[in-house]
Amino acid sequence: MQQTVTLEEITEANFEAVMEMELPEHQRDLLASNAYSIAQSKFYPDFIPRAIHHDGKLAGFLLYDRQADDEPGHYGIYRFMIDYPLQSKGIGRRAMELVLAEIKAQPDAKRITICYHSRNELAKTFYQSFGFQEVGPDESGEMIAEIILS
């Protein structure tokens, strides 16, 4: 059976459910909270939050920046999480395909970056499967990986 994954806007109807999603304890130090990310999107107009839905039900959250590091054409994916009970079911792969397509459709898109903890081998392998190449650690020690579009 084909599963349907969609990216939806954060609205009054879904923001509380998105904020309440949590990662298990062993993953919590790998990502900022959804509540923090939603708050950021309300104060930084270039931050785009998306609820990830699977077969019409909330399954995860992502946040990207349309002008990362104040660099036109640089899109940074700052948050990407799938609700723990739904991990390893292909939902994250499809959601990443969708967000990359959304970003690549922007006429100014030149580069897409994502960061992850250097000890997170699953994230490294996952992002590399989409073409992200590591470029080195950021100032906080997280690994930066990028896709160059032009």
Secondary structure, DSSP 8 states (H G I E B T S, - for coil): ----EEEE---TTTHHHHHH----GGGGGGS--HHHHHHHHHH-TTEEEEEEEETTEEEEEEEEETTGGG-TTEEEEEEEEE-GGGTTSSHHHHHHHHHHHHHHTSTT--EEEEEE-TT-HHHHHHHHTTT-EEEEE-TTS-EEEEEE--
